[in-house]
């Protein structure tokens, strides 16, 4: 008996598919990194703006991650290099388990702690985490980490002249054989082939113990007001730890395998902005977490065009958005450091906070001698032990800072990118001396949460008044509801107006 089948459903009937297909057909670069186009007739996956001939809808699948495309048996397009684009803004916009896992995977947690360590950090069993990630993202934690390692390896191959064996281990692969097999499967070429195809590999300078100086170009999603962001960071720079100006910023930071120094400057064009990242690493194995943290610090993956369009719909904000398109929310390279910056700066001026933090770093910070920098920011343990001797101000305020340091040092308080906003703020508010402004500021900087309006901030409320907006807590909160889910970015415009 013959089996009858009905007509195949038209994929364009799915509104999400239809929207992505239109973006791909228009070769709209604004969607690069936000989703991946898998073309089953050719066996490759591309960025939405790939100049290749538009495939038929029936031959296309869309994926949120490169790992999902790999799991579907697709390889990366050699023409458009789909992983050489800004990352997805999804992982900051979302606050669910999948997004929290992606933030930790990008920071190299799987390479350092394995899938059990990742699951423990998130508070779930490895099996449940695998089920959720496969259902949500199309790939499990091992596959997602493998894709991230491959992208790091491609960055090293095209941006440095490190020996290929060093690239393999620096990217997190356990063996050169595993590295070669992964590169062949994903890119359909050899590591040497990727390097040969790169136009201008940038020299690296290896030194003893695996240290190296690397020069990389990190793409940003346009528009990008990088000058304002670097100026924000430079204005708060701590002596010995940071330095900068309106168009550059440099700092020392602590990474899993040792200290590093990163120097950032603006490059690219208005249509294709980028950041030049020159890094000196004690161990090149820290490249992946370094890049992840710099991208988060500078908010390079934000969907700036969508944010500006939404905020400009408010007549009070429209002139600021027009004058300063692509404003970003500054992130963090060290979550615990942001906690102490917020605690010390919560009731004093920027300059006074800078002086206090410089003194704290000078006395308690770990001494280094790396590319002109002399200090790392003090650890929570160091502040817990000697903070009473160094910190100045009311005794209750000093006691609260030292108390938070002790909680961070013994693990009873945890602050990292794997937290959800609600859980993080709840734990912070339970600590003596931490109020809503401090908890919100920490969540904004550490998690990159896009929808936090710090209505308790005096400068922000002055900016609101200058724009003709309500400047009282309730009035500003009520008006700001219309800016959701981009209230963090609206806050940057209010600070600008102040």
N, C-alpha and C positions, 0 to 999 in steps of 0.2 A: 504494500500500500504506500503510495507516494505521500511524503510529508509536505504539507503546505506551510508556507511562511508568509507573514504579512510584510508590508514595505518596511525597509530599515528606517529607523527614526532619523530625522535630520538633526545633526549636532547643533546647527544654528538655532534650533528651537530652545536650546538651553541659554538663558540670558547671560550667564557668566562666560560660557564658551563664545557666544556671539560677540561680547564686548572685547574679549582678548583677541579673537580672530580679526576684528576690525582694526585693533591696534597693530597687529602683525601685518595686516594687508597695507596699512598706511606707513609701515616701517617707522613707527613712532618710538624714538629713542627714550622718551620719558618712562617707558615701561621696561626698559632693559634692567635686568636684575630682579624685577618684581614677579616675573614668571618666566618659564622656559617653554619654548615651542619644540615639541618632539614631532619629527616628520618620519612616519613609519615606512613610507615608500622609499626613502633614501637611507634610513637607519641612522640619522644624525639628529642632534638637538641644537637649537640656535637661540640667539637672543631675538626679541621681537623685531628689532630694526635690521636684521640680516638682509642684505641686498639681493639675496637669491630669489628666484621666481616663487611667487606665492603658491604653496601647495593647496590641493583641494581639501575642503573641510573634513572629508572622510578619512584622509590620511594623517590627520593632525590630532595630537593630544597635548594638553597643557599641564605642566608640572610646576610645583612650588620650589623644588630643589633639584640641583644637578644629580644628587644621589638617586632620586626617584627615576630620572631619565636613564641613569646607568642601570638600575634594576630592571628597567623595561628593555634593556639590550641596545640602547642607543649610545652613540659616541659623539664627542664634541665636534662641532663644525670648525674646520681649520680656517674658514674664511672670516667668520665674525667673532671667533673666540668668546663664546658665551659666558665664560667665567672671568673675563677681563673687564668687568663692569662693576658699578656700585652694587652693593648687596641689597637684599630685600629689606624694606622698612617694616615688614610684617613683624619681625621679632622684637621690635620696640613697641609697636602699636598694640600687639596682642600681649596678654599677660597670663595665658594659659600654660599648661604643662609643656606643650610642644614648643612654644616660644621660649620659655625658660630653658628648656633643654638645648635649643639651638644657640642661645647666648653662651651657654657653658661649653658646648662642643666647639664653637668658634674660638673660645679662649684656650682650647687644647686640653680640656678636662679628661677626655677619653684617653688621650696619649699618656697622661700622667697618672690617672687613677683607674683606667679601664671602665667598662660599662657598669660594673657593680658600684664603683665610686661615684659615677655620674648619677646612678639611680638613688644612692644613699643621699647625695647632696640635694636631690629633689624630693626625697621623702617617699619613694615608691620602690617596689620590687623591680628588678631588671626585666622580668617577664611582662609586668604591667606596662612599664615604660616602653618596651619594644612594641607591644600591641598598639599603644596610643600613637606612637610616632609613625608606625606603618600605616595606620588608618588615616592619620591627619596629613602626613607628608609623603607617603608612598615609599618610605624606606626606614629601616631600623637604625638604632644608634651607631652600630658598627659601620653600616653603609654610609651614613651621613658623615661620620668621622673620616672614612676613607676618601670620600669626595673632597672634604676639606684638606686632607693631606695632599691630594693630587693638585688642588688649586695652589697650595703653598709651594709645592715643588715647581709648578709652572712659573710662578712668580720668581723663584730663585733661578731657574734655568734661563729665563728671559731677561732678568734684571741684574744678574751677577755673573762672574766667571768662576765661582766656586767649583772645585772638582765635583764631578757628578756623584761620586760616592759620598762626599760630604753633603750634597744636596739631599740625597736619599734619607740620611739619618736626621738631618736638620728639619726635614719636613715631617718627621715622625714615623717613618717606615722602619720596621724591625729588621729588614734585610734588603740588600741591593736587588736580590731576585724578586722580592715582593714589589719593590719600587718599579722595576722594569716591567713586570707583568701588569701592574695597575696603569702605568703610563700608556702601554701598548693597547690595553683594553679600552681606556677612556678616550685617548687622543689618536689612536691608530698610527702611532709613530713611536720612535725611540726618544729617550731623553736628549740624546745628541741631536736628533732631528728637530726637536722643539728649540734647542739653543741655536742651531744653525739658521732657523727661520726667523729668529729675532733680529731686528734691524741693528740695534746698538746695545749689546750687553754692557752693563756698567761694571767697571773693575771693582773687585772687592779686595780687601787687604787682610788676609788671615794673619793671626798671631798666635802666641802660645796658648794652650788650653782651649782651643776651639774658638777663640774670639775672632771677630771680623768686623769690618766697617762696610756697610751695604748702602747702596743708593737705590731707592725705589720710587716709583710714581704711583700714587694712590688716586684713582678716579673718584670724582664726586658727582652727585646728581645735580644738574643745573635747575634753577639758578643757585648760586652759592656765594653768600656774603662772607667769604673767608677772612677778609681783612678785619671785620668787626669781631669775629670769633677769636682770632689771634690777639687782637687788642684786649679783649675781655680777659683772656688767660694771662697776658703779659702784665696787665695792671695789677694782678693778684700774685705776681711771681715772688717766690721765697728765695732770699739770698743763699747762694751756694747750691741750691736745688734747681732753680729755674732762671731763665733769662729770655728777653724778647723785646719786641717792638710792635708797631702797627702791622707789619707784614711778615713777621717771623716770630718763632717761639721755639725754645729749646729747653730740655729738662733731663734730669737723671731720674731713673725709676727702677724699682725692684721687680725682677721677673723670676719665674720659677727656678732658673738655673744660675742666677747671678744678676749683677747690676747691668744697666744699659743706659746709654744717652741717645736721645732722639732730637734731631733738628728739623723743624718743619718750616716750609715756605710755600708760597702760592705759585702755581704754574698753570699751564693750559690756557684755554680761551673761555670767554663768557658762555659759549655754547657747549664746551666740553671742559669744564674746570677740573683741576686736579691739585694735589698737594705733593710737593717734593719732600720725600722722607729720607733723610740721611741718618743712619743708625749705627752706633758702635755697641756691639753686643759682647758680653763676657762669654757667651756660648751661643753659637748660631742656631742651636736647637730652639731658642726662644723667639725665633722670627715670627712664627704663627701667632702666639699670644701678643707679641708686640704690635703686629699689624692690626689684629682684632681690637686691641685697646686704643690704638691711635684712631682707628675709624670711629670708634664709639666716642672718644674724646672730642672729635671734630664733627660728629653727627653727619658723616659723609653720605649715609644711605637714606637720609630723610627724603620723603616725596615732596620736595620743596614747591613744585608747581601747584600741586593739589592744595598744599597748606596755604600758599599765598592767595589762591583763588578763593578759598573759604574765608580767610580773614579779611580780604579786601571787600567782601560783601557787606561788611560793617562800615558805614561812612566815616566813623570816628577813627578806624584803623587804616582805611584805604590809602591816605596820603603817606603814612609811614611805610606801608607795604610797597607802594610805588617807588618811594625814595630808597628803600633798602630791601630789595627782593632777595629771597633766599636766606633769611636769617636762620641761624642754627641755635640749638640748645647745647651748651657745653656739657660734655660728659666727664668721664673719669678714667684714669689709667690705674688708680689704686683706690679701691672702695673705702678702705679704712681711713685713708688720708682725707677723703671727703668728709667723713664723720667728724674728724677733729677740726677741719677748716670751718665746718658749719657751727660746731660748738663754740669755737673760739671767736668766730666772727658774728655770732647771732645778735649781739647787742652793742657792737662798736663799729666804727667806720672801716672802710676797705683798707685805708693806710694803716690804721691802728692794728687791724688783724694781720696785715702783712708784717708789721714789726714784731708782733707777738709770735707769729709762726716762724719767722726767721730766727728769733732767739731760741725757740724750742728746737728747731732743726740744728742750729749751731751746737747746742749743748748735748742733745740726746740723739741726733741723727748719726747713722753709721757713716764713718769716714771712708771715702773712696778717692781715687785719683784716676778719673776717666774722662778723656776728651775735654778737659778744662773744668769739670765739675768736681766738687769736693764732698758733697753730702747726699745721703738718701734720707727721705722723710722718716722720722722716728717710728719704730714699731709700736704697736699697742702695748706690748710687754714693757718696753722701755719707758713709756709714758706712765704706765701703771706703777712702775717701781720708783721713778724719780720725778714724776710730774709735779708733785707738791713742792719740790725744791726750785722748779724753773718757772712754773706758771704764776702769773700775777693777777690780782683782782679779788673780788669778794670770795671769802672762804667757801661759801656754799657753791659758787660757780666752779671753783677749782676742784672741789670734792666731786661734783657731778662729772667733770671731764675725766678725772682719774678713775671714778667708778665705772664709766663707760669703757675706758681703756682696759680695766681689769676684766670686765665682762667679755670684751673682744678677745683678750689674751687667753682666758680660760675656756672659751668656746660657748659660753652661755648666751652670748649675743653674736649672731652671724649677719654679716652684711656683704652680699656679693650679687653678681648679675643673675644668679639663678633663683633669686627670690621673687615672689609676687609682690606687687605694690602694697596690697592690703596687709599681708602678713608682715612685711618689712616695717611699714608705718606703725602697725600695732605693737610690734616688739620694741620699736624705738620709743614710742609714747609711754611705754611701761617703765622706761628708765628715768630716774630722777634727773631733772634739769633739761629734759627734751620736750619741747612743745610742738604744736602743729607746724609752725614755720620751719623749724629745724628738721622735723621728720619729712616734711614735704620737699624741702631743698635737697636732702640726702637722696630721696627716691628719684627726684628729677635728675640729679647728676649721675647717680650710680646706675639706675635702670634705664635712663633715657626715656622715662615715661612722657608721652606727648601731651597729656591732658591734666597738668597740675598748674593751678593758678595760685600763687603765693600772695593771697590778699592781705596777709599780715605784714608784708614787707613795706616799710615806709617809703622807700625810693620808688617802688612799683606804684604805690598809690599816688605819689606826687606826679609820676608820669601819666597816670590815668587822669588826674585833674588837669594837666597841661593839654590833654587831648579832648577835654570837655566831657569826660566820663565820670561816673560816680566814684568818689574817692574813699567812701566809708566801706567798712568790711562787707556788710550785707548788700549794699547797693552795687558794689563792684562784683561780688560773687553772683548776684542775680543777673547783671548785664553780661558777665562773662560766660554764662551758661550757653549763650548763642555761639560762642567760639569753639565749643566741643566738636570733635575730640582733639582740638589743637590749642588748648589753653596755655600750654607751656610756651608755645611759640608766640602767642599773643603777649605773654608776659615779657618776652624779650623785646617786643616793640614798646611796651610800656616802660621798661627800663631805659630803652633808647630815648624815649620822650622825656625822661627825668634828667 
